[in-house]
Amino acid sequence: MKTDQVAQRFAQAQSSYEQHAIAQRRVAMELVQYMQAHIPVNLQRILEIGCGSGLFTRQLMQHYSFDQLFLNDLYPEVKQHFEEDGRIYWGIGNIETLPLPQSLDLVVSCSALQWVQHLDALFVKIYQALNPSGLFCFASYAQDNLKEIKVLTGQGLEYRSPPQMVELLESCGFEVLMQEEQHLILEFEHPREVLKHIKATGVQATAEGFRWSKSSLQLFYERYQKFQLSDSQKYPLTYHPIYLIARKHP
């Protein structure tokens, strides 16, 4: 998936994102709770990768004090979601090619790293940008994420498993302090509501060159029946968030 396509899809979804980002909101709150157990509340320099509409950023600003917060996203329109704050600095563009601010105490990312094409190279850049004992905390998604869509359409990202993520972090020099995973199941009245939710949150950015026709939609609805939950008669959509906190060596 090309970065500009991802940016375009999320830009189109930004007005509807907050209202529909049920799973992402829960993931943001969960990540902050894990962070509170491992990360001191007073920090100097923080970088957030993929801040989007600020779902996670607002949680971060509520629970942590800092001197400088560097916010990154793919498109400049995200700035409209944030109030003026002299501590905030912007880095707009693809985090894989942008130079990172240095001497960071903390790098965070919530529901964004699954879009990165070369995670190993990015993790090395993050390691180099952190101060000794600096922390890297993130929530991303693992192999069962949106599995219903992948089964029915063949469309979806290639996700790394939690052990693969741990191995990657350790190979870059990090010490992994914490790892957790969850399965969040959202329930919908009809498969068309599943598609609306996906479109409204921009996560349909998985579909490169994929177009729905009347017949393919009908087939999708029919085939989604096999996932119908027997107790509630509703249609599930699975999110598989993973949470990791890692530390650079002193």
DAMO-V894104 format. One line per field, one symbol per residue. ss: DSSP state (@ for helix, = for strand, . for the rest). phi: phi as a letter, one per 20 degrees, with the letter a starting at -180 (. if undefined). burial: # if it has 16 or more other ideal C-beta (glycine too) atoms within 10 Angstrom, else .. A space follows every 10 residues. Layout:
ss: ???
phi: ???
burial: ???
//
This chain:
ss: ..@@@@@@@@ @@@@@@@@@@ .@@@@@@@@@ @@@@@@@@.. .=..=====. ....@@@@@@ @@@.=..=== ===..@@@@@ @......=== ==........ ...======= ..@@@...@@ @@@@@@@@@= ========== =.....@@@@ @@@....... .@@@@@@@@@ @...====== =..=====.. @@@@@@@@@@ @.@@@@.... ...@@@@@@@ @@@@@@@... ....=====. =======...
phi: .fgffggfff ffeffdggfd efffffffff ffffffeccf edceccddem flengegfff ffdcdbecce dcbfcfffgf ecffbfeecd cepfffdffe fdleebdcbc lcffefecfg ffffffgfee fgmfdccbdc cdfeflffff fedmerfeee fgffffffff feofdeebbb bbdddeccfb gfffffffff dnffffeeme cedgfffffg ffffgfegef fdmedecedc fccccccffg
burial: ..#..##.## #.##..##.# #.##..##.# ##.##...#. ..#.###### #######.## #..#.#.### #####..#.. ##.....#.. #.###....# #..####### ######..#. .##.###.## ...####### ###.###### .##..##.## .#..##..#. .#.#..#.#. #..#.#.#.. #..##.##.# #######... .........# #..#..#... ....###### ########..
//
